[in-house]
């Protein structure tokens, strides 16, 4: 499965894309747990101290934002899915 990272998350991962094997029936939550095991520094960028995905972090499964999926983090994945993970992005003019 291809997982794409954007902005500051690329610095943590060291790449813009990871190819990760997921077992049949794996969920988006399990995928994120696997990524955190490989790259522990990414956890505080994605989850708050209670383990809830930050609302300003966007995890897309095939272009659909996870909070809007029926099963949220328990959404099962297919090996052909593409995952995009965006951190909070700020900026603009004063």
C-alpha positions as CSV (number, residue, x, y, z in Angstrom):
1,X,0.0,0.0,0.0
2,X,1.3,3.4,-0.9
3,X,1.2,6.1,1.9
4,X,2.1,9.6,0.9
5,X,3.2,12.2,3.4
6,X,3.1,16.0,3.1
7,X,4.9,19.0,4.5
8,X,6.6,18.5,7.8
9,X,5.7,14.8,8.0
10,X,8.1,14.2,5.1
11,X,11.0,15.3,7.3
12,X,10.0,12.8,10.0
13,X,9.6,9.9,7.5
14,X,12.6,10.9,5.4
15,X,10.6,10.4,2.2
16,X,7.4,11.5,0.6
17,X,6.1,8.0,0.1
18,X,6.2,4.7,2.0
19,X,5.2,1.3,0.6
20,X,3.8,-0.7,3.4
21,X,2.4,-4.2,3.3
22,X,-0.9,-4.5,5.2
23,X,-2.5,-7.8,6.1
24,X,-6.0,-8.6,4.9
25,X,-8.6,-6.9,7.0
26,X,-6.2,-4.3,8.4
27,X,-7.8,-0.9,9.3
28,X,-6.6,2.6,8.9
29,X,-6.0,2.7,12.7
30,X,-3.7,-0.3,12.4
31,X,-1.8,1.2,9.5
32,X,-1.2,4.4,11.6
33,X,-0.1,2.2,14.5
34,X,2.4,0.5,12.2
35,X,3.7,3.8,10.9
36,X,4.1,5.1,14.5
37,X,6.1,1.9,15.4
38,X,8.4,2.6,12.5
39,X,8.6,6.3,13.0
40,X,7.8,7.1,16.7
41,X,8.4,10.8,16.2
42,X,5.3,11.1,14.1
43,X,2.9,10.2,16.8
44,X,2.6,13.6,18.5
45,X,2.2,15.2,15.1
46,X,-0.9,13.0,14.4
47,X,-2.5,12.3,17.8
48,X,-3.3,14.2,20.9
49,X,-2.4,13.1,24.4
50,X,-5.6,11.0,24.7
51,X,-4.9,9.1,21.4
52,X,-7.4,11.0,19.3
53,X,-6.4,12.0,15.8
54,X,-6.0,15.8,15.7
55,X,-8.8,17.5,13.8
56,X,-6.3,19.5,11.9
57,X,-4.5,16.4,10.6
58,X,-6.1,14.9,7.5
59,X,-5.7,11.3,6.6
60,X,-7.3,10.5,3.2
61,X,-8.1,7.0,1.9
62,X,-8.5,7.2,-1.8
63,X,-9.3,10.9,-1.5
64,X,-11.8,10.6,1.3
65,X,-11.0,12.2,4.7
66,X,-11.1,9.5,7.4
67,X,-13.4,11.4,9.8
68,X,-16.1,11.2,7.1
69,X,-15.7,7.5,6.5
70,X,-18.4,5.3,8.0
71,X,-16.0,3.4,10.3
72,X,-13.5,6.3,10.8
73,X,-10.2,4.7,12.0
74,X,-11.8,1.2,11.9
75,X,-12.3,1.5,8.2
76,X,-10.8,-1.7,6.6
77,X,-8.2,-1.1,3.9
78,X,-7.5,-2.8,0.6
79,X,-3.9,-3.2,-0.5
80,X,-4.6,-1.1,-3.6
81,X,-5.7,1.9,-1.5
82,X,-3.7,5.1,-1.6
83,X,-3.3,6.9,1.7
84,X,-2.4,10.6,2.0
85,X,-1.5,12.2,5.3
86,X,-1.4,16.0,5.7
87,X,-0.3,17.8,8.9
88,X,-1.7,21.1,10.0
89,X,-0.7,23.7,7.5
90,X,-0.6,27.4,8.4
91,X,0.6,30.6,6.9
92,X,-0.7,33.5,5.0
93,X,-0.2,37.3,5.0
94,X,-0.4,39.6,7.9
